[in-house]
Each structure stands twice: as structure tokens, then as C-alpha cells.
Amino acid sequence: MKNQSDISVKSLTLAELANALGAELKGVPDHVVTGLATLESATSSKLSFLANPTYESQLASTKAGAVIVHPNQADICPVSALVIDNPYLAYAKASHLFDNAPQITAEVHASASVDISAVISNTASVGANAVIEAGVTLHDNVIVGPGCVVGANSVVGRHSRLHANVTLYHGVRVGEHCTLHSGAVIGGDGFGFANHEGKWQKIAQLGGVTIGNYVDVGVNTTIDRGAIDDTCIHDHVILDNQIQIAHNVEIGEGTAIAGCTGIAGSTTIGKHCTIAGAVGIAGHLTICDGVHITMRSAITRSITEPGSYSSGTAMSKTQEWRKNAARFRQLDSIVKRIRAIERLGKKP
């Protein structure tokens, strides 16, 4: 796998950018920008954006060549403006126009170990020291980075990329246009054991993992294979770094999960949910579509109505927290005393 060693600086006129982003240009059409920068650090050769009102105060002093703004900010922008209803989405699209990642050519590196039965598209790339086992299929424009392992009978769909040192166990199916970041492990055994007289008997995990299209899996995230049926990650799911997804979990289309969240086995999460960092979700639960769970929440029962859910206590000064923690331990006795007083109050 050869990387393009000399990455040329990409340059676009504001007119070209407006056309590509579907934005209205207020400014100099032939002004050229060569990259993205924050409002505070941008120079005249850079494009910036304003999506969060917190940073509106920086707009007046920006030196950017142009700024992507909402129509409400267009009149106060001191430089050229690319006006659009969703500036953050436009920024996301612009980031790809200036992407400076090295280009990768289609080849199988001489040091890669490829089983003779593997089917590899002539437009796919396999990096140094990668291992492609028996029965694997790599479709068009797949990129398998250095040190990856693609286990027996696994399939990787068109335009998907495995960054360096990703491991797919056997029988894993990855859809199209997916990105799996370094250290991700897909299809490891679920945590299945039966106890007999104090000893643990391992249960063979007979299912696999099925990942849909346009799924992004973060660094060191793990998705366990199913015990019998597959663990399923549906289309357009995005998973942050260091997430643990246990066996037979199902995650619905368009759901986003932040780092260090753990999901226990056989839980089903609906479509278009957002789960913040360090959330713990117990097993055998169902979470309906359109649920938001805030940071560090512990979910111990199913959620059947859309909305925002939280648990735990917010940060406070240590001295105050200790007092509240002591009171929390006294809640049961306090409730009993209140109920006793209420019963006395109801007597004639």
C-alpha cells in the first residue's frame, strides 16, 4: 500500500465553495482559500465557520478569508460570508474538500498474508503485515490498513476502510462506506459462561456481527459476536472510542454513542438515539427510538417513551457532596418517619 508522499495544498475560490456547499455567497467570488481554521486563528487564506453562538463574539475580529454563517449572522460578518441554514453541516462538508489525508493506491502489500481462497477486488488495498484469512471477500475500493486481521469468511463492503490494527474475527460482515478506526475489535467472544459448582463453563459464541452501511466505529471500540444470532449495528450508526458492545446487542439506524459507554448483552437500542459518554446500560433491555441519555447515567430498566433520561448526581464541592452522600444513606429512615407523621396526621 503506497501513500502519496507529497500532499499538495488544496485551494478553492469562494464561488467554488458556495457552489459545492449550496450556500449563498456575500463577498468576493474569486478570493482563494486553502484550508479551514477557527475564527480566532484564521488568516485571509482560510475558511472558518460559526455554528455555536458561544463564539459569536469572535466573529467581529476574525481575519478569515470567509466564514460560513447562518442568515442571522450574515449582516454582522466583517469578511466574506457563505450563508446557509446549517453552518455546522456545511463545515462538515467543507472539511472533506480540504482533507489532506494521504491517498492510497490499490495493491496488496508484499508482506501481507492472504489466503488463496480470499476474494479481493482489484481496486482494494491491503496494507503491510495484514492477514486475510480463508473465505474473506473484500469488495471494491476497500482499504485494509497495516497490521489488520480479517478473519475467515468475513466480508467487507465497498468503500469501507479498516485503519491500522483493526481485527475482524471470523464471520463478521461490514457494510459499505464504513470506517473502523485503529484497535477496534469486531466479533470477539461474548461474555457467556455457565456456572456449575463454582466453576465456569464457557458457552461457544455461535453468532457473528453484522454492521450496516455508513457506520463509523471509534478507536479501541469492541463489538462482541452473538451467542446464537448476530450482534447487529444498523446503518448510519456512529460509535466513539472505547465503547463496549456485548453479544446480541442491536443498535438502530442513526444512533450515536459517545466514548466509554458499555452496553450489556441482548439489549436493543432504537433508532436516532443519542447516548452520552460513560453511560452504563444493563442487559436484556429495550430502549425505544428517539431517546437521549445524559453522561454517566446507569440505565437499569427499559425506556418506552422518547425523551431525555438521566441518573446520578451533578458535580458539587467535595464538602457539600459528602454531606449529601450522608443524607442519601439516611433517605430510607427519613421516608419512614415522614410516612409515620402523615399517618398520624390522618387520624381523627
C-alpha positions as CSV (number, residue, x, y, z in Angstrom):
1,M,0.0,0.0,0.0
2,K,1.6,3.2,-1.1
3,N,0.8,6.6,0.4
4,Q,1.1,9.8,-1.6
5,S,4.2,11.3,0.0
6,D,3.7,14.9,-1.3
7,I,0.3,16.2,-0.3
8,S,-0.5,19.3,-2.4
9,V,-2.3,22.2,-0.7
10,K,-5.9,22.3,-1.9
11,S,-7.2,25.7,-2.9
12,L,-10.8,26.8,-3.8
13,T,-12.3,30.1,-4.7
14,L,-15.3,31.3,-2.7
15,A,-17.5,30.9,-5.7
16,E,-16.5,27.2,-6.0
17,L,-17.1,26.7,-2.3
18,A,-20.5,28.3,-2.4
19,N,-21.5,26.1,-5.3
20,A,-20.1,22.9,-3.6
21,L,-21.9,23.7,-0.3
22,G,-25.1,25.1,-1.7
23,A,-24.5,28.4,0.2
24,E,-25.2,32.0,-0.8
25,L,-22.0,34.0,-1.2
26,K,-21.8,37.5,0.1
27,G,-18.3,38.7,-0.8
28,V,-15.5,38.3,-3.3
29,P,-16.2,35.3,-5.6
30,D,-12.6,34.8,-6.8
31,H,-10.9,35.0,-3.3
32,V,-9.0,31.8,-2.8
33,V,-8.8,29.8,0.5
34,T,-6.6,26.9,1.2
35,G,-8.0,25.3,4.3
36,L,-10.0,25.6,7.5
37,A,-9.3,27.4,10.7
38,T,-11.1,28.7,13.8
39,L,-12.5,32.2,13.9
40,E,-9.7,33.2,16.3
41,S,-6.8,31.7,14.4
42,A,-7.8,32.1,10.8
43,T,-5.9,34.2,8.3
44,S,-7.1,35.6,4.9
45,S,-6.3,32.3,3.2
46,K,-8.5,30.2,5.5
47,L,-12.2,29.4,5.7
48,S,-13.9,29.5,9.1
49,F,-17.4,28.8,10.4
50,L,-19.8,30.0,13.2
51,A,-22.1,27.3,14.4
52,N,-22.1,27.8,18.1
53,P,-23.4,31.1,19.5
54,T,-20.8,30.9,22.2
55,Y,-18.2,32.0,19.6
56,E,-20.2,34.8,18.1
57,S,-18.0,37.4,19.9
58,Q,-15.0,36.2,17.9
59,L,-16.7,37.0,14.6
60,A,-16.2,40.7,14.7
61,S,-12.4,40.4,14.9
62,T,-11.8,37.4,12.7
63,K,-9.2,37.7,9.9
64,A,-10.6,34.7,7.9
65,G,-11.0,34.9,4.2
66,A,-14.6,33.9,4.6
67,V,-16.9,32.5,7.3
68,I,-19.8,30.0,7.0
69,V,-22.6,31.6,8.9
70,H,-26.4,31.3,9.4
71,P,-28.5,34.0,7.8
72,N,-29.0,35.7,11.2
73,Q,-25.2,36.4,11.3
74,A,-24.7,37.4,7.7
75,D,-25.1,41.1,8.3
76,I,-22.6,41.2,11.1
77,C,-19.9,39.2,9.4
78,P,-16.9,41.6,8.7
79,V,-15.5,39.4,5.9
80,S,-16.9,37.4,3.0
81,A,-19.8,35.1,4.1
82,L,-21.1,31.8,2.9
83,V,-24.7,31.9,4.1
84,I,-26.5,28.7,4.8
85,D,-29.2,27.5,7.2
86,N,-27.0,24.8,8.8
87,P,-23.4,26.1,9.1
88,Y,-22.1,23.1,11.1
89,L,-23.3,20.7,8.3
90,A,-21.7,23.0,5.7
91,Y,-18.5,22.9,7.8
92,A,-18.6,19.1,7.8
93,K,-18.9,19.0,4.0
94,A,-16.1,21.6,3.6
95,S,-13.8,19.6,5.7
96,H,-13.8,16.9,3.1
97,L,-13.0,19.4,0.4
98,F,-9.7,20.2,2.2
99,D,-9.0,16.7,3.5
100,N,-5.2,16.2,3.4
101,A,-5.1,12.5,4.3
102,P,-2.6,10.6,2.1
103,Q,-4.1,8.9,-0.9
104,I,-3.8,5.1,-1.0
105,T,-3.2,3.1,-4.1
106,A,-4.9,-0.2,-4.9
107,E,-2.4,-3.0,-4.2
108,V,-1.8,-5.9,-1.8
109,H,1.5,-5.3,0.1
110,A,4.1,-7.9,-0.4
111,S,4.3,-8.6,3.4
112,A,0.5,-9.2,3.7
113,S,-0.6,-12.8,4.3
114,V,-3.6,-13.6,2.0
115,D,-5.3,-17.0,1.9
116,I,-5.6,-18.3,-1.6
117,S,-9.4,-18.6,-1.2
118,A,-9.9,-14.9,-0.4
119,V,-11.6,-12.8,-3.0
120,I,-10.1,-9.3,-3.2
121,S,-11.3,-6.7,-5.7
122,N,-8.6,-5.3,-7.9
123,T,-9.5,-1.8,-6.6
124,A,-9.0,-2.9,-2.9
125,S,-5.8,-2.2,-0.9
126,V,-4.2,-4.5,1.7
127,G,-1.5,-3.0,3.9
128,A,1.8,-4.3,5.3
129,N,1.6,-7.3,7.6
130,A,-2.2,-7.6,7.3
131,V,-3.7,-11.1,7.5
132,I,-6.6,-12.0,5.2
133,E,-7.9,-15.5,6.1
134,A,-9.8,-18.1,4.2
135,G,-13.1,-17.2,2.5
136,V,-12.8,-13.5,3.0
137,T,-14.3,-11.1,0.5
138,L,-13.1,-7.5,0.1
139,H,-15.3,-5.6,-2.3
140,D,-14.4,-2.6,-4.5
141,N,-12.3,0.2,-3.0
142,V,-11.9,-1.4,0.4
143,I,-8.9,-0.3,2.4
144,V,-7.4,-2.7,4.9
145,G,-4.6,-0.9,6.8
146,P,-1.3,-2.3,8.1
147,G,-1.5,-5.0,10.7
148,C,-5.2,-5.7,10.3
149,V,-6.6,-9.2,10.7
150,V,-9.7,-10.1,8.7
151,G,-11.0,-13.4,10.0
152,A,-12.3,-16.4,8.0
153,N,-15.5,-15.9,6.0
154,S,-15.7,-12.2,6.8
155,V,-17.0,-9.7,4.2
156,V,-16.1,-6.0,3.9
157,G,-18.4,-3.9,1.6
158,R,-17.5,-1.3,-1.0
159,H,-15.6,1.8,0.0
160,S,-15.1,0.7,3.6
161,R,-11.9,1.3,5.5
162,L,-10.1,-0.6,8.3
163,H,-7.4,1.6,9.8
164,A,-4.2,0.1,11.1
165,N,-4.5,-2.9,13.5
166,V,-8.3,-3.5,13.3
167,T,-9.3,-7.0,14.0
168,L,-12.3,-8.7,12.5
169,Y,-12.9,-12.2,13.9
170,H,-14.5,-14.9,11.7
171,G,-17.9,-14.4,10.2
172,V,-18.1,-10.6,10.5
173,R,-20.0,-8.7,7.9
174,V,-19.1,-5.0,7.4
175,G,-21.3,-2.9,5.0
176,E,-20.5,-0.2,2.6
177,H,-18.8,3.1,3.3
178,C,-17.9,2.1,6.9
179,T,-14.9,3.3,8.8
180,L,-13.3,1.2,11.6
181,H,-10.6,3.0,13.5
182,S,-7.4,1.5,14.9
183,G,-7.7,-1.0,17.6
184,A,-11.3,-1.8,17.0
185,V,-12.1,-5.5,17.6
186,I,-15.2,-6.8,16.0
187,G,-16.5,-10.3,16.7
188,G,-14.7,-11.3,19.8
189,D,-16.5,-13.8,22.1
190,G,-19.4,-12.5,24.1
191,F,-19.2,-12.9,27.9
192,G,-21.1,-16.2,28.0
193,F,-20.4,-18.7,30.8
194,A,-22.5,-21.2,32.8
195,N,-21.6,-21.9,36.4
196,H,-21.6,-25.3,37.9
197,E,-20.4,-26.0,41.4
198,G,-18.3,-22.8,41.4
199,K,-16.6,-23.4,38.1
200,W,-17.3,-21.6,34.8
201,Q,-18.2,-23.5,31.7
202,K,-17.6,-21.4,28.6
203,I,-20.5,-21.1,26.1
204,A,-19.4,-21.2,22.4
205,Q,-20.5,-18.0,20.7
206,L,-22.0,-19.2,17.5
207,G,-23.3,-15.9,16.1
208,G,-21.4,-13.2,14.2
209,V,-21.5,-9.4,13.9
210,T,-23.4,-7.6,11.1
211,I,-22.6,-4.0,10.6
212,G,-24.7,-1.9,8.2
213,N,-23.7,0.9,5.8
214,Y,-22.1,4.2,6.7
215,V,-21.2,3.1,10.2
216,D,-18.2,4.7,12.0
217,V,-16.5,2.7,14.8
218,G,-14.0,4.5,17.0
219,V,-10.6,3.7,18.3
220,N,-10.4,0.6,20.6
221,T,-14.2,0.0,20.5
222,T,-15.2,-3.6,20.8
223,I,-18.3,-5.3,19.4
224,D,-18.8,-8.9,20.6
225,R,-20.3,-11.6,18.4
226,G,-23.7,-13.1,19.2
227,A,-24.2,-16.2,21.2
228,I,-26.6,-17.7,18.6
229,D,-27.9,-14.8,16.4
230,D,-25.7,-11.9,15.2
231,T,-25.0,-8.7,17.1
232,C,-26.4,-6.1,14.8
233,I,-25.3,-2.5,14.2
234,H,-27.6,-0.8,11.7
235,D,-27.0,1.9,9.0
236,H,-25.6,5.3,9.9
237,V,-24.7,4.4,13.5
238,I,-21.7,6.3,14.9
239,L,-19.7,4.9,17.8
240,D,-17.0,6.8,19.6
241,N,-13.8,5.5,21.1
242,Q,-13.6,2.8,23.8
243,I,-17.2,1.6,23.7
244,Q,-18.1,-2.0,24.8
245,I,-21.0,-3.6,23.0
246,A,-21.8,-7.0,24.3
247,H,-23.3,-10.1,22.5
248,N,-26.6,-9.9,20.7
249,V,-27.0,-6.1,21.2
250,E,-28.9,-4.4,18.4
251,I,-28.4,-0.7,17.7
252,G,-30.9,1.1,15.5
253,E,-30.3,3.3,12.5
254,G,-28.8,6.7,13.1
255,T,-28.0,6.2,16.7
256,A,-24.8,8.0,18.1
257,I,-22.9,6.7,21.2
258,A,-20.1,8.6,22.9
259,G,-16.9,7.2,24.4
260,C,-16.6,4.8,27.3
261,T,-20.2,3.6,27.2
262,G,-20.9,0.0,28.0
263,I,-23.9,-1.9,26.8
264,A,-24.6,-5.4,28.3
265,G,-25.9,-8.3,26.3
266,S,-29.2,-8.7,24.4
267,T,-30.2,-5.1,24.8
268,T,-31.9,-3.4,21.9
269,I,-31.4,0.3,21.3
270,G,-33.8,2.1,18.9
271,K,-33.3,4.5,16.0
272,H,-31.9,8.0,16.3
273,C,-30.9,7.8,19.9
274,T,-28.0,9.7,21.4
275,I,-26.1,8.2,24.3
276,A,-23.5,10.4,26.1
277,G,-20.1,9.3,27.5
278,A,-19.6,6.7,30.2
279,V,-23.2,5.5,30.2
280,G,-23.8,2.0,31.5
281,I,-26.8,0.1,30.1
282,A,-27.8,-3.2,31.6
283,G,-28.7,-6.3,29.6
284,H,-31.9,-7.6,28.2
285,L,-33.4,-4.1,28.0
286,T,-35.3,-2.2,25.2
287,I,-34.7,1.5,24.6
288,C,-37.2,3.0,22.1
289,D,-36.5,5.3,19.2
290,G,-35.6,9.0,19.9
291,V,-34.1,8.6,23.4
292,H,-31.2,10.8,24.7
293,I,-29.3,9.6,27.7
294,T,-27.0,12.0,29.5
295,M,-23.4,11.4,30.7
296,R,-22.6,8.8,33.3
297,S,-26.2,7.6,33.6
298,A,-26.9,4.0,34.7
299,I,-29.8,2.5,32.7
300,T,-31.3,-0.5,34.6
301,R,-34.8,-0.7,33.1
302,S,-36.3,-0.4,29.6
303,I,-37.3,3.0,28.2
304,T,-40.5,3.0,26.3
305,E,-41.1,6.7,25.7
306,P,-38.8,9.1,23.7
307,G,-37.1,11.9,25.6
308,S,-34.1,12.7,27.7
309,Y,-33.1,10.5,30.7
310,S,-30.5,10.9,33.4
311,S,-29.3,9.3,36.6
312,G,-26.7,10.1,39.2
313,T,-25.9,13.4,40.9
314,A,-24.3,16.5,39.5
315,M,-20.9,17.8,40.5
316,S,-20.6,19.8,43.7
317,K,-17.8,20.9,46.1
318,T,-16.5,17.9,48.0
319,Q,-17.6,19.1,51.4
320,E,-21.2,19.6,50.1
321,W,-21.1,16.3,48.3
322,R,-20.1,14.4,51.4
323,K,-23.0,15.9,53.3
324,N,-25.4,15.0,50.6
325,A,-24.0,11.5,50.4
326,A,-24.5,11.1,54.1
327,R,-28.1,12.3,53.7
328,F,-28.7,9.9,50.9
329,R,-27.9,7.0,53.1
330,Q,-30.5,8.3,55.6
331,L,-33.2,8.7,53.0
332,D,-34.9,5.4,53.8
333,S,-35.3,6.2,57.5
334,I,-36.4,9.8,56.7
335,V,-39.1,8.5,54.4
336,K,-40.3,6.1,57.0
337,R,-40.5,8.9,59.6
338,I,-42.4,11.1,57.1
339,R,-44.9,8.4,56.4
340,A,-45.4,7.8,60.1
341,I,-46.1,11.5,60.6
342,E,-48.5,11.5,57.7
343,R,-50.4,8.6,59.2
344,L,-50.7,10.4,62.5
345,G,-52.0,13.5,60.7
346,K,-54.8,11.5,59.0
347,K,-56.1,10.2,62.3
348,P,-59.4,11.8,63.5
